[in-house]
Amino acid sequence: MHPLDQPVWPSLNSHHAPLSEGGALARRFLPDVNLFGASVDDSAPALDALAALLPARQPLLLLQARPVVLPPGLVAVKQALCVQMVATGPVAVPDESHIQVLTDADAPEMLALARLTEPGPFLERTHTMGRFLGVRIDGRLAAMAGERLRWSGFTEVSGVCTHPDFRGRGLAGRLSAAVAANIQARGDQPFLHAWATNAPAISLYRALGFQIRGEMNAAVLERSPA
């Protein structure tokens, strides 16, 4: 199986190991970093280990090419198809004159923007997963994009969002291109995910040079009420 078929697992076991918990069979990000978790495979011991990482009233998000097999005691409260896209050639570096690197000092605004626009799971320390870029307009954080899953040779573009007051200015495209170009500059392959129903986002990423690699299964798991 190619690592991109189960991108959460190699990220948890390499670059993001310090931001995760678990063992050889299953791991998850720390609860304030992200909701993603993964098991090494769908064997009974691995699924049991994954279930053990999920406390009551706390969701776990799976993202993988293979069908989701529910661990014992867990239920899927949401399931959807995503598309995984990879950059098939050099991404053109955009005008970066108004793009800035976001830091811990920007974290409250980043979290507020993510909660407003819902680009994907974004928690108090999601910004520590990688380098994030943003554009400010009149002092406000108008848009951002950054890095999420990462392991040797691969880095995901994620957290792409624009405040409703500033849409229609091409900010999401510029920031996505800047993040992807930076990933390529250090020798990694940029990839990203979009909901299969989000045609505008898929069209935007195609224009930047990304192509669909395949479909991915996303599922939010919680402990069964029973």
PyMOL commands that place a pseudoatom at each C-alpha (Angstrom):
pseudoatom trace, name=CA, resn=MET, resi=1, chain=A, elem=C, hetatm=0, pos=[0.000, 0.000, 0.000]
pseudoatom trace, name=CA, resn=HIS, resi=2, chain=A, elem=C, hetatm=0, pos=[1.317, 3.431, -0.944]
pseudoatom trace, name=CA, resn=PRO, resi=3, chain=A, elem=C, hetatm=0, pos=[1.743, 5.799, 2.043]
pseudoatom trace, name=CA, resn=LEU, resi=4, chain=A, elem=C, hetatm=0, pos=[-0.670, 8.251, 0.397]
pseudoatom trace, name=CA, resn=ASP, resi=5, chain=A, elem=C, hetatm=0, pos=[-3.384, 5.591, 0.675]
pseudoatom trace, name=CA, resn=GLN, resi=6, chain=A, elem=C, hetatm=0, pos=[-3.248, 6.019, 4.467]
pseudoatom trace, name=CA, resn=PRO, resi=7, chain=A, elem=C, hetatm=0, pos=[-1.576, 9.406, 4.953]
pseudoatom trace, name=CA, resn=VAL, resi=8, chain=A, elem=C, hetatm=0, pos=[-2.369, 9.818, 8.646]
pseudoatom trace, name=CA, resn=TRP, resi=9, chain=A, elem=C, hetatm=0, pos=[-0.343, 6.757, 9.701]
pseudoatom trace, name=CA, resn=PRO, resi=10, chain=A, elem=C, hetatm=0, pos=[3.098, 7.716, 8.312]
pseudoatom trace, name=CA, resn=SER, resi=11, chain=A, elem=C, hetatm=0, pos=[2.659, 11.275, 9.581]
pseudoatom trace, name=CA, resn=LEU, resi=12, chain=A, elem=C, hetatm=0, pos=[1.874, 10.078, 13.111]
pseudoatom trace, name=CA, resn=ASN, resi=13, chain=A, elem=C, hetatm=0, pos=[4.848, 7.727, 13.094]
pseudoatom trace, name=CA, resn=SER, resi=14, chain=A, elem=C, hetatm=0, pos=[7.469, 10.168, 11.812]
pseudoatom trace, name=CA, resn=HIS, resi=15, chain=A, elem=C, hetatm=0, pos=[7.338, 13.955, 11.554]
pseudoatom trace, name=CA, resn=HIS, resi=16, chain=A, elem=C, hetatm=0, pos=[4.393, 14.334, 13.933]
pseudoatom trace, name=CA, resn=ALA, resi=17, chain=A, elem=C, hetatm=0, pos=[5.281, 11.641, 16.447]
pseudoatom trace, name=CA, resn=PRO, resi=18, chain=A, elem=C, hetatm=0, pos=[5.964, 14.300, 19.137]
pseudoatom trace, name=CA, resn=LEU, resi=19, chain=A, elem=C, hetatm=0, pos=[2.392, 15.585, 18.650]
pseudoatom trace, name=CA, resn=SER, resi=20, chain=A, elem=C, hetatm=0, pos=[0.789, 12.146, 18.938]
pseudoatom trace, name=CA, resn=GLU, resi=21, chain=A, elem=C, hetatm=0, pos=[0.054, 9.332, 21.349]
pseudoatom trace, name=CA, resn=GLY, resi=22, chain=A, elem=C, hetatm=0, pos=[-0.383, 5.571, 20.997]
pseudoatom trace, name=CA, resn=GLY, resi=23, chain=A, elem=C, hetatm=0, pos=[1.811, 2.649, 20.061]
pseudoatom trace, name=CA, resn=ALA, resi=24, chain=A, elem=C, hetatm=0, pos=[2.901, 0.328, 17.267]
pseudoatom trace, name=CA, resn=LEU, resi=25, chain=A, elem=C, hetatm=0, pos=[-0.651, -0.713, 16.339]
pseudoatom trace, name=CA, resn=ALA, resi=26, chain=A, elem=C, hetatm=0, pos=[-2.555, 2.592, 16.530]
pseudoatom trace, name=CA, resn=ARG, resi=27, chain=A, elem=C, hetatm=0, pos=[-1.859, 6.264, 17.094]
pseudoatom trace, name=CA, resn=ARG, resi=28, chain=A, elem=C, hetatm=0, pos=[-3.751, 9.539, 17.211]
pseudoatom trace, name=CA, resn=PHE, resi=29, chain=A, elem=C, hetatm=0, pos=[-2.871, 13.218, 17.420]
pseudoatom trace, name=CA, resn=LEU, resi=30, chain=A, elem=C, hetatm=0, pos=[-3.003, 14.825, 20.837]
pseudoatom trace, name=CA, resn=PRO, resi=31, chain=A, elem=C, hetatm=0, pos=[-6.559, 16.076, 21.532]
pseudoatom trace, name=CA, resn=ASP, resi=32, chain=A, elem=C, hetatm=0, pos=[-5.692, 19.770, 21.128]
pseudoatom trace, name=CA, resn=VAL, resi=33, chain=A, elem=C, hetatm=0, pos=[-3.669, 19.241, 17.922]
pseudoatom trace, name=CA, resn=ASN, resi=34, chain=A, elem=C, hetatm=0, pos=[-6.034, 17.362, 15.604]
pseudoatom trace, name=CA, resn=LEU, resi=35, chain=A, elem=C, hetatm=0, pos=[-8.784, 14.754, 15.433]
pseudoatom trace, name=CA, resn=PHE, resi=36, chain=A, elem=C, hetatm=0, pos=[-6.967, 12.335, 13.120]
pseudoatom trace, name=CA, resn=GLY, resi=37, chain=A, elem=C, hetatm=0, pos=[-6.042, 8.822, 14.163]
pseudoatom trace, name=CA, resn=ALA, resi=38, chain=A, elem=C, hetatm=0, pos=[-5.078, 5.620, 12.367]
pseudoatom trace, name=CA, resn=SER, resi=39, chain=A, elem=C, hetatm=0, pos=[-4.302, 1.957, 12.904]
pseudoatom trace, name=CA, resn=VAL, resi=40, chain=A, elem=C, hetatm=0, pos=[-1.526, 0.063, 11.168]
pseudoatom trace, name=CA, resn=ASP, resi=41, chain=A, elem=C, hetatm=0, pos=[-4.149, -2.202, 9.524]
pseudoatom trace, name=CA, resn=ASP, resi=42, chain=A, elem=C, hetatm=0, pos=[-7.646, -3.613, 10.073]
pseudoatom trace, name=CA, resn=SER, resi=43, chain=A, elem=C, hetatm=0, pos=[-6.586, -6.585, 12.190]
pseudoatom trace, name=CA, resn=ALA, resi=44, chain=A, elem=C, hetatm=0, pos=[-8.500, -7.132, 15.442]
pseudoatom trace, name=CA, resn=PRO, resi=45, chain=A, elem=C, hetatm=0, pos=[-5.540, -6.163, 17.675]
pseudoatom trace, name=CA, resn=ALA, resi=46, chain=A, elem=C, hetatm=0, pos=[-4.967, -2.940, 15.700]
pseudoatom trace, name=CA, resn=LEU, resi=47, chain=A, elem=C, hetatm=0, pos=[-8.642, -1.933, 15.799]
pseudoatom trace, name=CA, resn=ASP, resi=48, chain=A, elem=C, hetatm=0, pos=[-8.792, -2.685, 19.529]
pseudoatom trace, name=CA, resn=ALA, resi=49, chain=A, elem=C, hetatm=0, pos=[-5.743, -0.457, 20.050]
pseudoatom trace, name=CA, resn=LEU, resi=50, chain=A, elem=C, hetatm=0, pos=[-7.363, 2.338, 18.046]
pseudoatom trace, name=CA, resn=ALA, resi=51, chain=A, elem=C, hetatm=0, pos=[-10.586, 2.101, 20.050]
pseudoatom trace, name=CA, resn=ALA, resi=52, chain=A, elem=C, hetatm=0, pos=[-8.596, 2.303, 23.282]
pseudoatom trace, name=CA, resn=LEU, resi=53, chain=A, elem=C, hetatm=0, pos=[-7.260, 5.725, 22.231]
pseudoatom trace, name=CA, resn=LEU, resi=54, chain=A, elem=C, hetatm=0, pos=[-10.737, 7.253, 22.079]
pseudoatom trace, name=CA, resn=PRO, resi=55, chain=A, elem=C, hetatm=0, pos=[-12.151, 8.575, 25.378]
pseudoatom trace, name=CA, resn=ALA, resi=56, chain=A, elem=C, hetatm=0, pos=[-15.871, 9.121, 25.820]
pseudoatom trace, name=CA, resn=ARG, resi=57, chain=A, elem=C, hetatm=0, pos=[-17.367, 12.195, 24.088]
pseudoatom trace, name=CA, resn=GLN, resi=58, chain=A, elem=C, hetatm=0, pos=[-14.278, 12.770, 21.963]
pseudoatom trace, name=CA, resn=PRO, resi=59, chain=A, elem=C, hetatm=0, pos=[-14.364, 12.163, 18.184]
pseudoatom trace, name=CA, resn=LEU, resi=60, chain=A, elem=C, hetatm=0, pos=[-11.722, 10.478, 16.079]
pseudoatom trace, name=CA, resn=LEU, resi=61, chain=A, elem=C, hetatm=0, pos=[-11.304, 11.156, 12.351]
pseudoatom trace, name=CA, resn=LEU, resi=62, chain=A, elem=C, hetatm=0, pos=[-10.120, 8.496, 9.905]
pseudoatom trace, name=CA, resn=LEU, resi=63, chain=A, elem=C, hetatm=0, pos=[-8.881, 9.289, 6.384]
pseudoatom trace, name=CA, resn=GLN, resi=64, chain=A, elem=C, hetatm=0, pos=[-7.865, 6.391, 4.149]
pseudoatom trace, name=CA, resn=ALA, resi=65, chain=A, elem=C, hetatm=0, pos=[-8.309, 4.853, 0.723]
pseudoatom trace, name=CA, resn=ARG, resi=66, chain=A, elem=C, hetatm=0, pos=[-9.510, 1.486, 2.020]
pseudoatom trace, name=CA, resn=PRO, resi=67, chain=A, elem=C, hetatm=0, pos=[-13.072, 1.114, 3.354]
pseudoatom trace, name=CA, resn=VAL, resi=68, chain=A, elem=C, hetatm=0, pos=[-13.512, 2.056, 6.992]
pseudoatom trace, name=CA, resn=VAL, resi=69, chain=A, elem=C, hetatm=0, pos=[-13.807, -0.876, 9.386]
pseudoatom trace, name=CA, resn=LEU, resi=70, chain=A, elem=C, hetatm=0, pos=[-15.316, 0.180, 12.700]
pseudoatom trace, name=CA, resn=PRO, resi=71, chain=A, elem=C, hetatm=0, pos=[-13.335, -0.717, 15.826]
pseudoatom trace, name=CA, resn=PRO, resi=72, chain=A, elem=C, hetatm=0, pos=[-15.368, -2.440, 18.560]
pseudoatom trace, name=CA, resn=GLY, resi=73, chain=A, elem=C, hetatm=0, pos=[-17.465, -0.048, 20.623]
pseudoatom trace, name=CA, resn=LEU, resi=74, chain=A, elem=C, hetatm=0, pos=[-17.266, 2.807, 18.112]
pseudoatom trace, name=CA, resn=VAL, resi=75, chain=A, elem=C, hetatm=0, pos=[-19.860, 4.168, 15.691]
pseudoatom trace, name=CA, resn=ALA, resi=76, chain=A, elem=C, hetatm=0, pos=[-19.498, 6.380, 12.623]
pseudoatom trace, name=CA, resn=VAL, resi=77, chain=A, elem=C, hetatm=0, pos=[-21.410, 9.616, 13.189]
pseudoatom trace, name=CA, resn=LYS, resi=78, chain=A, elem=C, hetatm=0, pos=[-20.367, 10.999, 9.806]
pseudoatom trace, name=CA, resn=GLN, resi=79, chain=A, elem=C, hetatm=0, pos=[-18.910, 9.450, 6.649]
pseudoatom trace, name=CA, resn=ALA, resi=80, chain=A, elem=C, hetatm=0, pos=[-18.060, 11.106, 3.342]
pseudoatom trace, name=CA, resn=LEU, resi=81, chain=A, elem=C, hetatm=0, pos=[-15.905, 10.740, 0.263]
pseudoatom trace, name=CA, resn=CYS, resi=82, chain=A, elem=C, hetatm=0, pos=[-12.908, 12.978, -0.353]
pseudoatom trace, name=CA, resn=VAL, resi=83, chain=A, elem=C, hetatm=0, pos=[-10.611, 13.260, -3.318]
pseudoatom trace, name=CA, resn=GLN, resi=84, chain=A, elem=C, hetatm=0, pos=[-6.867, 13.222, -2.848]
pseudoatom trace, name=CA, resn=MET, resi=85, chain=A, elem=C, hetatm=0, pos=[-4.955, 15.488, -5.217]
pseudoatom trace, name=CA, resn=VAL, resi=86, chain=A, elem=C, hetatm=0, pos=[-1.221, 15.707, -5.915]
pseudoatom trace, name=CA, resn=ALA, resi=87, chain=A, elem=C, hetatm=0, pos=[0.816, 18.363, -7.693]
pseudoatom trace, name=CA, resn=THR, resi=88, chain=A, elem=C, hetatm=0, pos=[1.905, 16.831, -10.993]
pseudoatom trace, name=CA, resn=GLY, resi=89, chain=A, elem=C, hetatm=0, pos=[4.411, 19.557, -11.902]
pseudoatom trace, name=CA, resn=PRO, resi=90, chain=A, elem=C, hetatm=0, pos=[6.093, 22.657, -10.497]
pseudoatom trace, name=CA, resn=VAL, resi=91, chain=A, elem=C, hetatm=0, pos=[3.663, 25.011, -8.800]
pseudoatom trace, name=CA, resn=ALA, resi=92, chain=A, elem=C, hetatm=0, pos=[4.165, 28.611, -9.888]
pseudoatom trace, name=CA, resn=VAL, resi=93, chain=A, elem=C, hetatm=0, pos=[5.262, 30.884, -7.040]
pseudoatom trace, name=CA, resn=PRO, resi=94, chain=A, elem=C, hetatm=0, pos=[2.609, 33.602, -6.652]
pseudoatom trace, name=CA, resn=ASP, resi=95, chain=A, elem=C, hetatm=0, pos=[3.039, 37.248, -5.732]
pseudoatom trace, name=CA, resn=GLU, resi=96, chain=A, elem=C, hetatm=0, pos=[4.081, 36.998, -2.092]
pseudoatom trace, name=CA, resn=SER, resi=97, chain=A, elem=C, hetatm=0, pos=[4.307, 40.707, -1.329]
pseudoatom trace, name=CA, resn=HIS, resi=98, chain=A, elem=C, hetatm=0, pos=[1.379, 40.647, 1.117]
pseudoatom trace, name=CA, resn=ILE, resi=99, chain=A, elem=C, hetatm=0, pos=[1.813, 37.076, 2.383]
pseudoatom trace, name=CA, resn=GLN, resi=100, chain=A, elem=C, hetatm=0, pos=[3.245, 36.613, 5.859]
pseudoatom trace, name=CA, resn=VAL, resi=101, chain=A, elem=C, hetatm=0, pos=[4.295, 33.621, 7.955]
pseudoatom trace, name=CA, resn=LEU, resi=102, chain=A, elem=C, hetatm=0, pos=[1.853, 33.110, 10.816]
pseudoatom trace, name=CA, resn=THR, resi=103, chain=A, elem=C, hetatm=0, pos=[3.182, 32.434, 14.311]
pseudoatom trace, name=CA, resn=ASP, resi=104, chain=A, elem=C, hetatm=0, pos=[1.905, 31.438, 17.751]
pseudoatom trace, name=CA, resn=ALA, resi=105, chain=A, elem=C, hetatm=0, pos=[0.858, 35.053, 18.243]
pseudoatom trace, name=CA, resn=ASP, resi=106, chain=A, elem=C, hetatm=0, pos=[-1.640, 34.616, 15.389]
pseudoatom trace, name=CA, resn=ALA, resi=107, chain=A, elem=C, hetatm=0, pos=[-3.088, 31.368, 16.766]
pseudoatom trace, name=CA, resn=PRO, resi=108, chain=A, elem=C, hetatm=0, pos=[-6.298, 32.862, 18.266]
pseudoatom trace, name=CA, resn=GLU, resi=109, chain=A, elem=C, hetatm=0, pos=[-7.195, 34.554, 14.978]
pseudoatom trace, name=CA, resn=MET, resi=110, chain=A, elem=C, hetatm=0, pos=[-6.333, 31.417, 13.004]
pseudoatom trace, name=CA, resn=LEU, resi=111, chain=A, elem=C, hetatm=0, pos=[-8.624, 29.342, 15.198]
pseudoatom trace, name=CA, resn=ALA, resi=112, chain=A, elem=C, hetatm=0, pos=[-11.425, 31.898, 14.916]
pseudoatom trace, name=CA, resn=LEU, resi=113, chain=A, elem=C, hetatm=0, pos=[-11.118, 31.988, 11.120]
pseudoatom trace, name=CA, resn=ALA, resi=114, chain=A, elem=C, hetatm=0, pos=[-11.126, 28.184, 10.912]
pseudoatom trace, name=CA, resn=ARG, resi=115, chain=A, elem=C, hetatm=0, pos=[-14.192, 27.918, 13.151]
pseudoatom trace, name=CA, resn=LEU, resi=116, chain=A, elem=C, hetatm=0, pos=[-16.000, 30.434, 10.955]
pseudoatom trace, name=CA, resn=THR, resi=117, chain=A, elem=C, hetatm=0, pos=[-15.118, 28.846, 7.601]
pseudoatom trace, name=CA, resn=GLU, resi=118, chain=A, elem=C, hetatm=0, pos=[-14.652, 25.130, 8.528]
pseudoatom trace, name=CA, resn=PRO, resi=119, chain=A, elem=C, hetatm=0, pos=[-11.770, 24.149, 6.197]
pseudoatom trace, name=CA, resn=GLY, resi=120, chain=A, elem=C, hetatm=0, pos=[-11.394, 20.873, 8.116]
pseudoatom trace, name=CA, resn=PRO, resi=121, chain=A, elem=C, hetatm=0, pos=[-10.504, 19.952, 11.673]
pseudoatom trace, name=CA, resn=PHE, resi=122, chain=A, elem=C, hetatm=0, pos=[-8.621, 22.857, 13.207]
pseudoatom trace, name=CA, resn=LEU, resi=123, chain=A, elem=C, hetatm=0, pos=[-8.017, 22.954, 16.955]
pseudoatom trace, name=CA, resn=GLU, resi=124, chain=A, elem=C, hetatm=0, pos=[-6.060, 25.063, 19.439]
pseudoatom trace, name=CA, resn=ARG, resi=125, chain=A, elem=C, hetatm=0, pos=[-2.668, 23.659, 18.360]
pseudoatom trace, name=CA, resn=THR, resi=126, chain=A, elem=C, hetatm=0, pos=[-3.321, 22.588, 14.761]
pseudoatom trace, name=CA, resn=HIS, resi=127, chain=A, elem=C, hetatm=0, pos=[-1.108, 25.482, 13.664]
pseudoatom trace, name=CA, resn=THR, resi=128, chain=A, elem=C, hetatm=0, pos=[1.903, 23.705, 15.215]
pseudoatom trace, name=CA, resn=MET, resi=129, chain=A, elem=C, hetatm=0, pos=[1.698, 20.900, 12.626]
pseudoatom trace, name=CA, resn=GLY, resi=130, chain=A, elem=C, hetatm=0, pos=[3.524, 22.929, 9.977]
pseudoatom trace, name=CA, resn=ARG, resi=131, chain=A, elem=C, hetatm=0, pos=[4.227, 26.299, 8.410]
pseudoatom trace, name=CA, resn=PHE, resi=132, chain=A, elem=C, hetatm=0, pos=[1.139, 28.497, 7.924]
pseudoatom trace, name=CA, resn=LEU, resi=133, chain=A, elem=C, hetatm=0, pos=[0.870, 31.565, 5.725]
pseudoatom trace, name=CA, resn=GLY, resi=134, chain=A, elem=C, hetatm=0, pos=[-1.704, 34.324, 5.866]
pseudoatom trace, name=CA, resn=VAL, resi=135, chain=A, elem=C, hetatm=0, pos=[-2.833, 37.596, 4.338]
pseudoatom trace, name=CA, resn=ARG, resi=136, chain=A, elem=C, hetatm=0, pos=[-3.984, 40.500, 6.494]
pseudoatom trace, name=CA, resn=ILE, resi=137, chain=A, elem=C, hetatm=0, pos=[-6.256, 43.250, 5.203]
pseudoatom trace, name=CA, resn=ASP, resi=138, chain=A, elem=C, hetatm=0, pos=[-6.811, 46.308, 7.391]
pseudoatom trace, name=CA, resn=GLY, resi=139, chain=A, elem=C, hetatm=0, pos=[-5.221, 44.412, 10.241]
pseudoatom trace, name=CA, resn=ARG, resi=140, chain=A, elem=C, hetatm=0, pos=[-7.599, 41.448, 10.018]
pseudoatom trace, name=CA, resn=LEU, resi=141, chain=A, elem=C, hetatm=0, pos=[-6.590, 37.900, 9.115]
pseudoatom trace, name=CA, resn=ALA, resi=142, chain=A, elem=C, hetatm=0, pos=[-8.372, 37.634, 5.767]
pseudoatom trace, name=CA, resn=ALA, resi=143, chain=A, elem=C, hetatm=0, pos=[-7.134, 34.202, 4.617]
pseudoatom trace, name=CA, resn=MET, resi=144, chain=A, elem=C, hetatm=0, pos=[-4.674, 31.454, 5.464]
pseudoatom trace, name=CA, resn=ALA, resi=145, chain=A, elem=C, hetatm=0, pos=[-3.256, 28.134, 4.278]
pseudoatom trace, name=CA, resn=GLY, resi=146, chain=A, elem=C, hetatm=0, pos=[-0.652, 25.797, 5.702]
pseudoatom trace, name=CA, resn=GLU, resi=147, chain=A, elem=C, hetatm=0, pos=[0.827, 22.354, 6.140]
pseudoatom trace, name=CA, resn=ARG, resi=148, chain=A, elem=C, hetatm=0, pos=[-0.781, 19.420, 7.933]
pseudoatom trace, name=CA, resn=LEU, resi=149, chain=A, elem=C, hetatm=0, pos=[0.176, 15.758, 7.441]
pseudoatom trace, name=CA, resn=ARG, resi=150, chain=A, elem=C, hetatm=0, pos=[3.862, 15.245, 6.690]
pseudoatom trace, name=CA, resn=TRP, resi=151, chain=A, elem=C, hetatm=0, pos=[6.462, 12.493, 6.382]
pseudoatom trace, name=CA, resn=SER, resi=152, chain=A, elem=C, hetatm=0, pos=[9.644, 11.961, 4.392]
pseudoatom trace, name=CA, resn=GLY, resi=153, chain=A, elem=C, hetatm=0, pos=[9.033, 13.152, 0.830]
pseudoatom trace, name=CA, resn=PHE, resi=154, chain=A, elem=C, hetatm=0, pos=[5.386, 14.236, 1.288]
pseudoatom trace, name=CA, resn=THR, resi=155, chain=A, elem=C, hetatm=0, pos=[3.585, 17.221, 2.845]
pseudoatom trace, name=CA, resn=GLU, resi=156, chain=A, elem=C, hetatm=0, pos=[-0.118, 18.050, 2.788]
pseudoatom trace, name=CA, resn=VAL, resi=157, chain=A, elem=C, hetatm=0, pos=[-1.521, 21.488, 1.950]
pseudoatom trace, name=CA, resn=SER, resi=158, chain=A, elem=C, hetatm=0, pos=[-4.397, 22.188, 4.331]
pseudoatom trace, name=CA, resn=GLY, resi=159, chain=A, elem=C, hetatm=0, pos=[-6.274, 24.770, 6.373]
pseudoatom trace, name=CA, resn=VAL, resi=160, chain=A, elem=C, hetatm=0, pos=[-7.089, 26.779, 3.252]
pseudoatom trace, name=CA, resn=CYS, resi=161, chain=A, elem=C, hetatm=0, pos=[-9.790, 29.305, 4.093]
pseudoatom trace, name=CA, resn=THR, resi=162, chain=A, elem=C, hetatm=0, pos=[-10.883, 32.893, 3.454]
pseudoatom trace, name=CA, resn=HIS, resi=163, chain=A, elem=C, hetatm=0, pos=[-13.051, 35.113, 5.624]
pseudoatom trace, name=CA, resn=PRO, resi=164, chain=A, elem=C, hetatm=0, pos=[-16.416, 35.789, 3.902]
pseudoatom trace, name=CA, resn=ASP, resi=165, chain=A, elem=C, hetatm=0, pos=[-15.671, 39.526, 3.908]
pseudoatom trace, name=CA, resn=PHE, resi=166, chain=A, elem=C, hetatm=0, pos=[-12.658, 38.993, 1.649]
pseudoatom trace, name=CA, resn=ARG, resi=167, chain=A, elem=C, hetatm=0, pos=[-13.708, 36.291, -0.794]
pseudoatom trace, name=CA, resn=GLY, resi=168, chain=A, elem=C, hetatm=0, pos=[-13.448, 36.771, -4.535]
pseudoatom trace, name=CA, resn=ARG, resi=169, chain=A, elem=C, hetatm=0, pos=[-9.929, 38.233, -4.408]
pseudoatom trace, name=CA, resn=GLY, resi=170, chain=A, elem=C, hetatm=0, pos=[-8.009, 35.050, -5.208]
pseudoatom trace, name=CA, resn=LEU, resi=171, chain=A, elem=C, hetatm=0, pos=[-6.470, 34.807, -1.744]
pseudoatom trace, name=CA, resn=ALA, resi=172, chain=A, elem=C, hetatm=0, pos=[-7.054, 31.068, -1.325]
pseudoatom trace, name=CA, resn=GLY, resi=173, chain=A, elem=C, hetatm=0, pos=[-5.343, 30.324, -4.621]
pseudoatom trace, name=CA, resn=ARG, resi=174, chain=A, elem=C, hetatm=0, pos=[-2.354, 32.537, -3.873]
pseudoatom trace, name=CA, resn=LEU, resi=175, chain=A, elem=C, hetatm=0, pos=[-1.837, 31.086, -0.422]
pseudoatom trace, name=CA, resn=SER, resi=176, chain=A, elem=C, hetatm=0, pos=[-2.290, 27.486, -1.577]
pseudoatom trace, name=CA, resn=ALA, resi=177, chain=A, elem=C, hetatm=0, pos=[0.245, 28.044, -4.343]
pseudoatom trace, name=CA, resn=ALA, resi=178, chain=A, elem=C, hetatm=0, pos=[2.715, 29.659, -1.937]
pseudoatom trace, name=CA, resn=VAL, resi=179, chain=A, elem=C, hetatm=0, pos=[2.451, 26.744, 0.505]
pseudoatom trace, name=CA, resn=ALA, resi=180, chain=A, elem=C, hetatm=0, pos=[2.777, 24.148, -2.269]
pseudoatom trace, name=CA, resn=ALA, resi=181, chain=A, elem=C, hetatm=0, pos=[5.742, 25.925, -3.869]
pseudoatom trace, name=CA, resn=ASN, resi=182, chain=A, elem=C, hetatm=0, pos=[7.526, 26.029, -0.515]
pseudoatom trace, name=CA, resn=ILE, resi=183, chain=A, elem=C, hetatm=0, pos=[6.905, 22.294, -0.057]
pseudoatom trace, name=CA, resn=GLN, resi=184, chain=A, elem=C, hetatm=0, pos=[8.383, 21.598, -3.488]
pseudoatom trace, name=CA, resn=ALA, resi=185, chain=A, elem=C, hetatm=0, pos=[11.355, 23.874, -2.766]
pseudoatom trace, name=CA, resn=ARG, resi=186, chain=A, elem=C, hetatm=0, pos=[12.428, 21.597, 0.080]
pseudoatom trace, name=CA, resn=GLY, resi=187, chain=A, elem=C, hetatm=0, pos=[12.016, 18.518, -2.142]
pseudoatom trace, name=CA, resn=ASP, resi=188, chain=A, elem=C, hetatm=0, pos=[8.659, 17.173, -0.948]
pseudoatom trace, name=CA, resn=GLN, resi=189, chain=A, elem=C, hetatm=0, pos=[5.578, 16.188, -2.962]
pseudoatom trace, name=CA, resn=PRO, resi=190, chain=A, elem=C, hetatm=0, pos=[2.591, 18.436, -2.160]
pseudoatom trace, name=CA, resn=PHE, resi=191, chain=A, elem=C, hetatm=0, pos=[-0.781, 16.735, -1.807]
pseudoatom trace, name=CA, resn=LEU, resi=192, chain=A, elem=C, hetatm=0, pos=[-4.158, 17.782, -0.443]
pseudoatom trace, name=CA, resn=HIS, resi=193, chain=A, elem=C, hetatm=0, pos=[-7.700, 16.630, 0.153]
pseudoatom trace, name=CA, resn=ALA, resi=194, chain=A, elem=C, hetatm=0, pos=[-11.073, 18.109, -0.758]
pseudoatom trace, name=CA, resn=TRP, resi=195, chain=A, elem=C, hetatm=0, pos=[-14.613, 16.891, -0.269]
pseudoatom trace, name=CA, resn=ALA, resi=196, chain=A, elem=C, hetatm=0, pos=[-15.673, 15.063, -3.418]
pseudoatom trace, name=CA, resn=THR, resi=197, chain=A, elem=C, hetatm=0, pos=[-18.719, 17.371, -3.642]
pseudoatom trace, name=CA, resn=ASN, resi=198, chain=A, elem=C, hetatm=0, pos=[-16.674, 20.590, -3.415]
pseudoatom trace, name=CA, resn=ALA, resi=199, chain=A, elem=C, hetatm=0, pos=[-16.385, 21.325, -7.124]
pseudoatom trace, name=CA, resn=PRO, resi=200, chain=A, elem=C, hetatm=0, pos=[-15.122, 24.939, -6.720]
pseudoatom trace, name=CA, resn=ALA, resi=201, chain=A, elem=C, hetatm=0, pos=[-12.200, 23.827, -4.524]
pseudoatom trace, name=CA, resn=ILE, resi=202, chain=A, elem=C, hetatm=0, pos=[-11.294, 20.975, -6.865]
pseudoatom trace, name=CA, resn=SER, resi=203, chain=A, elem=C, hetatm=0, pos=[-11.376, 23.376, -9.816]
pseudoatom trace, name=CA, resn=LEU, resi=204, chain=A, elem=C, hetatm=0, pos=[-9.116, 25.825, -7.964]
pseudoatom trace, name=CA, resn=TYR, resi=205, chain=A, elem=C, hetatm=0, pos=[-6.555, 23.141, -7.148]
pseudoatom trace, name=CA, resn=ARG, resi=206, chain=A, elem=C, hetatm=0, pos=[-6.596, 21.862, -10.730]
pseudoatom trace, name=CA, resn=ALA, resi=207, chain=A, elem=C, hetatm=0, pos=[-5.765, 25.383, -11.898]
pseudoatom trace, name=CA, resn=LEU, resi=208, chain=A, elem=C, hetatm=0, pos=[-2.736, 25.347, -9.581]
pseudoatom trace, name=CA, resn=GLY, resi=209, chain=A, elem=C, hetatm=0, pos=[-1.454, 22.114, -11.108]
pseudoatom trace, name=CA, resn=PHE, resi=210, chain=A, elem=C, hetatm=0, pos=[-2.980, 19.461, -8.842]
pseudoatom trace, name=CA, resn=GLN, resi=211, chain=A, elem=C, hetatm=0, pos=[-4.636, 16.357, -10.253]
pseudoatom trace, name=CA, resn=ILE, resi=212, chain=A, elem=C, hetatm=0, pos=[-6.916, 13.837, -8.588]
pseudoatom trace, name=CA, resn=ARG, resi=213, chain=A, elem=C, hetatm=0, pos=[-5.024, 10.733, -7.469]
pseudoatom trace, name=CA, resn=GLY, resi=214, chain=A, elem=C, hetatm=0, pos=[-8.048, 8.872, -6.121]
pseudoatom trace, name=CA, resn=GLU, resi=215, chain=A, elem=C, hetatm=0, pos=[-10.918, 8.820, -3.672]
pseudoatom trace, name=CA, resn=MET, resi=216, chain=A, elem=C, hetatm=0, pos=[-10.489, 8.678, 0.098]
pseudoatom trace, name=CA, resn=ASN, resi=217, chain=A, elem=C, hetatm=0, pos=[-12.895, 7.565, 2.816]
pseudoatom trace, name=CA, resn=ALA, resi=218, chain=A, elem=C, hetatm=0, pos=[-13.383, 9.957, 5.720]
pseudoatom trace, name=CA, resn=ALA, resi=219, chain=A, elem=C, hetatm=0, pos=[-15.234, 8.939, 8.862]
pseudoatom trace, name=CA, resn=VAL, resi=220, chain=A, elem=C, hetatm=0, pos=[-15.820, 10.588, 12.221]
pseudoatom trace, name=CA, resn=LEU, resi=221, chain=A, elem=C, hetatm=0, pos=[-15.981, 7.965, 14.965]
pseudoatom trace, name=CA, resn=GLU, resi=222, chain=A, elem=C, hetatm=0, pos=[-17.320, 8.242, 18.486]
pseudoatom trace, name=CA, resn=ARG, resi=223, chain=A, elem=C, hetatm=0, pos=[-17.935, 5.787, 21.288]
pseudoatom trace, name=CA, resn=SER, resi=224, chain=A, elem=C, hetatm=0, pos=[-21.254, 4.006, 21.026]
pseudoatom trace, name=CA, resn=PRO, resi=225, chain=A, elem=C, hetatm=0, pos=[-23.839, 5.377, 23.494]
pseudoatom trace, name=CA, resn=ALA, resi=226, chain=A, elem=C, hetatm=0, pos=[-24.551, 1.799, 24.484]
for i in range(1, 226): cmd.bond("trace and resi %d" % i, "trace and resi %d" % (i + 1))
show_as sticks, trace
zoom trace
